[in-house]
């Protein structure tokens, strides 16, 4: 496993030793999220492309040399990562790109990209000798953490807004988590979880606070690079809520460049729901930090008006010469339907928001015909059936009679 060289604040640049601080920079407070940095020169000696070619571990742990888990016995057996990257000629032709790749992260154990972070988070909790782990979530991070905590034998406390989709709440309860439905939005759930974690000494799985969780999320980007033969795509589109997933992509390509695996970073494009877009607003208006808003979108997984990882998210876009775009709920629902019918990938609303953003930019001629595009689908559509039903027509109801069927389908 990787030896953490230092933790570095993304705002002030102060550095800390591992375990010198728990989660964020003491000088910058909650906004001072930390980067986990390694001794890249040392890692280069034993972590190479050739080693990966020989590896038979087709999970995210094939990259264990740049993942911050101290004891390998704390890694749980659930197989996370190495999800499919589909080459969609249909989308490339329709939207005028050289290549369009769809990364289907809904294929992870609890059906979302968040499993990558939870796998690392639970292992780190065990490294610290904790028996309880907790987080706030709009749904996916919660179900993910609950699943991995259950396998590890850890107690889990989950704080979610009372509006969380029923399917996600059911998933939490099935895994045995103690579920706290908070009357309010994600920010209210986050604040209550933070207070409880501090009071009871639980391990904090909140990705916007815990720097090691982004290390798990970066494995999505590591896989994209490897699956494309270590030639980074020109752009990667991904939905943005708290800012952690796009931060993970940035860290993936930062690490790969530092190790000499790639020679350039892809442009990262963050896509937010129009009703919940504080990071987009800060990017477009060149603000030094985000202004919190009240979220209003059916894409519950990115309905975050007070994003905690905003600094890393803005850096990810700005330092890769990337961009941000917003899409309406109507555009998200249309994207759910189109992506499923043209690629076979069924994503939840937040899961397809990256694709909705790609469509919008392509139609506005922002995508070049020579560009290779990757789009990350962050969660499976079965997590929010109610939204999927809004995107499609009602089924045909008939008596078991062929003549009635003919009347209904042949007119």
N, C-alpha and C positions, 0 to 999 in steps of 0.2 A: 504494500500500500504506500501511497505517497506520504512523504514527510512534509508537513506544512512549514514553510519557511517563515511566513509572516502573514498577518492580517493588516490590510491597508484601507483606511477610510476613503471612500470615493469622493468626499467633499473636501476635507482638509489635508489629506495625504499623510496623516499620522500613521505610524505603524505600531503593531503590537505583536507580542508572542502569542502562540496558541495557548488558550486558557488564561491569558492575562486579562482578557475581557470576555464576558459571556456572549454578547450578541452584537451590540452596536458601539460606535465610537463614543466614549464618555464625554469628549469635548463637544461633539456635534449633536448628541442626543439621539432621538429616535430616527431622525433623518440621515444620520451618519452610518449608512450601511457599509459593510466591510467586504473587500475582495479577499479571497483565499488564494495566496500565492505560494508557489513551490520553487524548489531549486531546479530550474529547468535544465541547467548544464549537467547536473548529476543524473536527472531522469533520462536525458538523451543517451546515456551510456547503455541503458538496458531496455528502454521502451522505444521501439522502432516499428516502421511499417512492416518489416520482415517478420518481427515477432507477432504482430497482429495477423498476418497472413497464415501463420501456423496455428493460431489459437483456435480451439474448438469450443470455446465459451461464447455462445452467441446470445449473450445478455449484455446489459450495460456494464457488468463487472469485467468485461474484457478490457476495459479502460481503467482497471483498479490502480494502475501506476500513477494516475492523476486524479484519484478520488480520495477524500480525506477520512477514511475509516481506519482506525488504529488496529483493531482486532478482527481478522477475517472470520472468526467463528461467530461474530455478531451479524453477519450477512444472512438474511433470511432466504429460504429456498424458492420463494415466488419468483418466477422468471420475468424480469422487467427488461424492456428495451429490444433493440434490433427489430423494430417494427417495420413493416413494408414501406418501401419508397417506390410508388408507381409512376411509370413514365406514361403520361396521358397525351398521346398524339392528337386525340380529339380536341382537348382544350388548347393545345399549342396551335393547331390550325385555326380554331375558331377565334382565338384572341391575339393572334399575330405574334407569337413568341417562337424562338427556336426549339425550346424544350419547356415543358411544364411537368414538374414532379410533385406528387401528392404524398406527403408523409403521414401515414395513418396511425397516430398514436392512441386512437381509441382501442387498439388491439392489446393494450397492456392489461395486467390482471384485474384491476378494478375499473378498467375502461377509460383511462385518461392519462395524459402526460404527467400528471401529478404523482404517479407511482414512482417515477424516477427520483423525485425529491424525497418521498416517504421512505424509500428503500435506504437512502443515505441517512435520513433523519432518525429512523428507528435504530440503525446500527450505531449512530453517534450517541443516542440516548443510552444504549447498553454500554458503550465505551465509558460513559460518565457514571455508570452504576445506577441509573434512574429506573424506577419501576412504574412511573406514570408519565405519559406524554399527552400534550394538549395543543389545540389550535383553534383558531376561528376560521371560517370558510363560508363561501357562498354555496358549497356543495362538493366539488370534486376533490379538493385537498382533504376535506373531512373524511369522505368515504375511503380515499386512498390511505390516509393515516390509520383509520380504524382497521382496515384489512391487514396492514403490515404489523400494527400493534398486536392484533389478535394472534397472528402466527408467532410473534416473538414472546407472547405471554405477558405483554405490558397492559396495564390499565390505560384507557384513553377517555379523555373528556373533550367533547366537540361542541363548539359554540357556533350556531348558524342562525341567520335571520329566519323568523317564523315563516317567511314567504318562500323558503327553499323548496324546490320541486319534491313532490312526494316520493318519487322513485329514489332520489338521493338520500332522503331521510330514512327510508326503508332499508337501504343498503347499510347505513350507519348502524341501525338497530340490529340487523342480522349479524353484523360483525361483533356485536356485544359492547359497543361504545356507550358511554353515558352521554346522551344527547341533550344539550341545553338549547331550546328554541328561544331566541332573544327577540323581544318585541321591539323591532326597529330594523335598521339596515345593516350592511356589512360593517360599517364603522362602529356601530353600537356593539355588535358581536365581538369585534376586534378589541375594543376597549375593555369589555367585561372579561374576555379571555386573558388579556394581558394582566389585569388586576388579580385574577384567580391564580395564574401561573406564578406571579410574584409572591402571592400570599402563601401558596402551598408548596412552592419549590418544585413544580413539575418541569419536565423538559419542554422547551418551547419549539414547536414545529412550524410556527408561523414563518413562512418563507421570506416575507418582507423584513423580518427581524434577524432570523438565523442565517448567517452567511453560508453555512455548509449545505443548506438545502438547494441553493442555486447551483452548487457543484453537481448535484444529482440531475438537475434540469439540463445542464450543459451537455449531457450525454446524447440528447436528441440531435444537437448540432454536430457532435463527434461522429454520430452514425451517418448523418447526411453526407458529411465530407468523405467518409470511408466508402459509403455506397456509391458515390460518384467518382471513385478512383482517386481521391485526394485532390480533385479539382473543384474548388468551391464554386457554387452557382453564382450567378451575377446578383440575384436578389433572393431574399427569403421573406415571405409574408407570414405573419403570425398575429393572433389576437392579443390584445393588451388589456389587462385589468389592473392588478396590483403592480405589474411591471416585472415580475419575476421570470416569466418564460422568455421574454425577449432578452432579458439580462443573461439568462442561461445560454442563449444562442451566441451572444457576444463573447461570453467567457470561453465557450467552446473554441471559437475561431481564434481568440486571443491566445489560448494555450497552444493550439496547433501551430500557429505562426511562431510562437516562442520556441517551439520544439523543432521547427524546420519542416513540418509535415506539409505545410501550404505556404505559398508566397504572397497571398493577398486575402483580404477580408471581403466577404460578400456584403452588399448593401442590405441593411436590415430595415424592413418596413413594418411598423407597428400599426395595427388596425384596431380602432376603438368604436364602440357603439356610440352613435350620435348623442344619445341620452346619458352617456357616462364617459366623458372624454376629457378629463382634466390634464392628462399627459399630452394629448394631442394639442390642446389649447396652449400649454406651456411651450411646446415645440414650435408651433406656428407663429407665436407672438414673441419668441425669443426671451421668454421669462426665465429668471434664475432658478425658480422652483415652481411647483404646481400650486394652484389654488383649488381647494377642495370644493366639491359640488355634491348635490343630492342626486344619486343615480336614478335613471328611469329608462330601463331597457328590459326586454324579455330574455336577453342573454345573461342569465343569472350568474354564470361563472366569471363574467367580466363586469358585473354591475358593482363597480368599486368607485365610489366618489372620493375616497381618501386613500389613494394608493401609497403604500409604505415604501415601495422600491422604486420610486419615481426617479431618483438621481441616477441609478444604474440604467434605467430604461431610457432616459434622455441621452445619456452617454452612448448607449448602444446605437441609437439612431444617428446622433450627431457625428460620432467618430468613425462611422462607416459610410458617411455621405448618404445615409438612408433617407427615409421619409416617414410621414405618418398620414393616415387618412381615416375619416369616419364614415360609417355606413348606418343607414336607418334600420329599424327592426324589420321593415318590409323587405329591404335588400337582403337582410340576413335570412329571412324565411325563404326567399327565392333562391338564395345560395344553397340552402339545405336541400331543396328539391333538385336543383340542377346538378349539384355535385354527386348526389346519389344516382341520378339517372345517366350521368355521363361517365362516371368512374366506378360506381358501385360502392363508394365510401359513404356511409351514413354517419353524419356528424351532428352533434347537438348544436344549438344556436351559437354559443361561444366557439365551439369547435370549428365551425365553418366561416367564422367572421374574417379570418385571414383570406379565405377564398373570395368572400364578398368584396374585400378591399382590392384584391388583385383584379377582379372583374371591373371594378369602378375605374382603376387606374389604366387598365388596358383600353377601355372604351374612350377614355380621355386622352389616349395616345401617349401615355407616359412610358409604355413598355416598348423596347426596341425589338425588331424582328430577329436580331442576332442574340437575344438574351436567353439565358437558361434560368428558369424560375423554379424555386422550391416553395411549396405552401404546406405549412404544418396544420394538420387537423388535430386539435388538442383533446377532443373528447367524443365519445360515441353517442349517437343519436338516441339510443334506448334510455339514456339518462333523463331525457325530457320529452316524453311522448306527447304531452299536451301541446308543446310548441310545434312538434312535427305535424300534429293533426291540423294545426292552423294553416300549414303551408300547402295542404292538399285538399282535393274535393272529397266529399263523403262517399263511402262505398255504396254500391247498388244493393238494395234489399228487395228480394223477390220470393214468391212462393216456389216450392220445388216443382215447377212446371216449365217445360221447354218452350211452350208457346209464349208464356209471360216473359221469359228470358229474351226471346227473340224480339218481342215488342220493345224491351228496354234497351237492348244493345244495338239494334238495327235501325233505329229511327234517327 
